[in-house]
Amino acid sequence: MDTNNKSKKLKPNFASKIFNFKIILVVLLFATLMIKHYLTIHASPVKVPFVSTIVSPVNGSTSSVSNSRSYNNKLGKKEVTVLVNESVKTQQTIQAKKDYSKLEEELKSYVKNCQGTYGIYFEDISSGDNFGINENTPFVAASTIKLPLNYMLYKKAESGEINLNSTMQYLSSDYEEGTGTIQDCEEGTSFTLEKLSELSIRLSDNIATNMLFRVLGGSVYCRNYFKSIGGTAIDINQNVTSAKDMGIYSKLIYNFSKSNPYLGGKIVTNLENTIYNDRVVF
C-alpha cells in the first residue's frame, strides 16, 4: 500500500485535528515533566533560611536579619547539602507586629474578678512576644511536673544515656494512689521506659511517673535538671512550678519535636492523646 497516497486522501480538517492533538500531547508531556521536576526538588523537607523582622515602635521602620542554614535536598538517590545565604529585601519581610496588649488587659480584668490566685503565661513562639500574670508565682505542680520529666527522659534517650526499650520493675516504693492503671498490677511487673512515658502522660499514671523519677536519678537530681533547662520555681522538697516555667518546658518540647521529630514527636503524640482534656489530674 502506498502510504503517501493514503495521506493525500485525508480530509484537510481531519489532518488538522491530528496535528492539533499532537501539539496538545507535547504540551501535556512538557507540563508533566515540569511538575515532576518541581516535585523532585521540593519533595524533601527544607529548612527555610531564618529571617527575623524587627519593627521599630517609634517610626514603624523595619530591618531584617538573616542567617545561613544548610538543608538537604534529595535528587534521586543522591543527597546534596546546599548552603543557603539569602538576602531578603526589607519590603518582602515586613510582617505586622501583633499587639497582645488588649489580650493581656482582658485576661487581667477577668482574673481580677475571680476568687483565688491565677498564674498565666503567654508567648508567641514565632516572635518571642510574651506576657504574664503572676507568671513566676509558685503553684502546686500536680501532674504538670510530668511535662519536664518526660522531656528529660527523651533528651537522655537522644544522647544515648537512656534506652527507651529497657525495662524496669514496679516496686512497692513506687506506689501512689490516684490516676493510672499500674496500681492494679502486681509488684514486680515490668514495663519499658517508653511505655511508662506513655502511661504517665496519656493516663497521668502516678506510679509510672514515680518509676521514671527513679530511673532518671531521683527527685532531687531531676529537679536540678529542670532548673538547668530554665525552670525557676524549683523546690527540691516540694512539687511546685510556675506558669512561666510550664511555658518554658512546653516551648522546649515544641522545639524538640521540630529538631527530632521521631523522639520529640512521641511526647507530642502522647500529649495529643491524653484521656484528660478538661483539667489537671492529681
N, C-alpha and C positions, 0 to 999 in steps of 0.2 A: 504494500500500500504506500502511496506517495503522501508523506506527511505534509509536505509543502502545499499540495493541492487541497488537503483537508483543511489546513489552516486558512486558505483563501476562501473556503466556503462558509466560514464562521461569520455570523452576522456581526456588524460593527458594534452594536450595543452590547452583545454578549461578550465580545472580546474586551470591551471597555470594562465590563463588570469584573472579569477575571483580573485585569490589570489593577483595578482599584482594590480588589480583595488581596492581591499580593502586597500592595502598599500597606494595607491595614495589618497584615501579618508581620511585616517588617517593623512597623511602629510598635505593635504589641510585644514583639520579641525584644526590641530595644528597651521598652519600658520595663519589661520583666527583668532584663539584665541589670538595669539601673537600680531597681528595687532590691534585687538580690545583692548587689554591690553595697547598697546602703545598709542593709540588714547585717551583712558580714562585718562591716566596720563597727556598727553600733550595737551588735548583739551582746557583747560582754560588758559587765558593769564598768563604769568610768567614774573616777573621782574628779569632779569638776574643780578647776583652779579656784582656790579660796579668794574671794573678793569681799572686802568689807567696805561699807559706805558710811562715812561719818558726816552727820548733818549738823551744821552749826545752829544752835538755838537762837543766835543773835541775828544773823543775816540770811540764814537759810542756804548758805553756800555749802558745797559738798566737796569731799576729797575721797579718792579711792585708794585702797591699799591692796595690792595683790601679791601673792607669793607663788612659788612654783611647786607643783605636785606632780609626781610621776603616776602614770596609770598604765594598766595592762590592756592591750588591745589585741584580741585573738584574731589572727588572719589564717584561716585554715587550721593546720596543725602547729603553726609557728606562733609563739607568743612574743610580742615585741614590746619592750618598755620604752615609752615615749616621755620625754621631759617637756612639760608644758610651761611656758613662761608667757603669760597672757597680759598684754597691755590693754586695758579697757578704758574707753572714753568715759569721762565723768558723766555725761548726759545719759549714757547707756546703763549706768549702775545706780542712778538715782532711785531710791526707794523711800516712800513716805514713812517717816519715823512714827510708829504707833504711839499714841499718848494713852497711857494707862492710868492717868491721874483720876479720871472720872470713875473708873472701876475701883480704884483704891478708896476713894471717898465714899462710894456706895457701900463697900464692904465695912468700912469703919462705922458708918452710920447704922448699918444693920446690926453688927455685933454689939454696938453701944447699948442697944435696947434689949439685948439678950442677957439672961442670967448666966453667971459663971464667967470663966476666963477662956478666951479663944486664941489659938495661935494659928496664924495664916502666913504662908509664904508663897509668893507668885514669881515666876521667872519665865520670860520669853526666851527659850533656848536658842532661837535663831539670832536674836540681837543681844541677849545678855541683860536686857532691861528687867529690873525686878523691884519688888516692894514687899513689905511685910507688916504684919500687925502682931505684936508680941511674938515675933518670929524666933527670938532667942530664949524665950521663957521655957524652962524645963517642964515637961509633962511626963506622966507615966507612959512609957513606950508601948506597953502591952505587946500585941503581936506585930507591931510595926518594926520591932527590932529584927524580925526575920528578913527584912529587906537588906540591910547591910551585911547580915550574916551570910546570906546566900551569895551576895556579891563577892564576899571574901572567899567563899568556897570555890566559886568558879574562876576567880582570878588565880587562885592557887592551883587549880586544875590546868589553867592556861600555862602557868610557869613550870608545870611538871611536878610540883610538890605534892599534889593530891591526884589520886586515880579515882575517878568517879565510879568506876566499876568495882572498886574494892568494897568489901562488906564489913559490917560491924554488928555486934550482937546487942540486943536490947537488955539492959541491966536494970535491976531494981532501983538503982540510984538515978536512973533516967526518968523515973515515973513522975508524972504531973497530971493531975486531973484537968478536965476541961475539954477542949476540942481535940478531934483527931481519932484515929482508929487503932493506933498501936496499943493503946491501953487495953484493948480487947485481945491482944496477942499474948502468948506465953513468954515469960522471960527466957532469954536465950535465942529468940527468933532473930534471924539475920536479915539485914537489909543492905542494899547497895547505897552508896552515898548519894547517887543520883536519885534513887527512889525516896530517900529521906528528904532531899531537897524538894522534890515534887510534893510530898505529903505536907511538908512544913508550910508550903505556900498555898497549894490548892485546897487542902483541908485545914490549914492552920494548925497542924498537929503539934502539940506542945512537947510530946515525948520525942518526936523526930527532931525538933529544934534543940532540945537538950542534948541529944546524941550528936548533933552537928557541932554544938559548942564544945563537947568533949573531944571530938576528933580533931578540931581545929586548935586545941590547946587550952581550952578552958575560958571561963567568963572574963577574967582579968586580961588575959592575952588578947582575946577578941575585941574587947572594948578599947584597948590601946591601939588596936588596928583601926577601929572605927575613927579614933582620934587622928590617926596618921593620914587618913583619906579626907579629912576636912571636918569631921564632927567636933562640936564644941560642948554640947550639953552631954558630957560623959561623966558618969559616976560609977566607979568600979564596984560599989556596994549596992547600987540601986539600978533598976531597969528604967532609965529615963532617956528622953530625947527631946528635940525641939522641932518646930515646924520647918525651920531653915535647914536643920540637919537632914530631915527627911527629903527636902528638896535637893540637897547636895547628893544624897545617896541615889535618889531617883534619876538625877541627871547623869551620874556615873554609870548606872545600869543602861540608860539610853545610849550613851556614847559607846559603852562596851558592846551593845548589840549591833552597833554600826561597825566597829573595828573588828569584832569577832562574831559574825552572825551565827556561827554554829554554837558556841558556848553561851555568849550573851543572849542569843535568841532563845535558848532554853529557859532562862529566867523570865523573859518577856512572855513566852508561851504559857508558863505556869501562872503568871500574874493574870493573863487574859482568861484563864480557865479556872479561877478560884470559885468555890461554891458560895462564897460570901460576897455579895455585891451591895450591901446596904449598910455595913457597919464594920468597925474594927472588932475582931473577936478576941476573947481573953482565954 
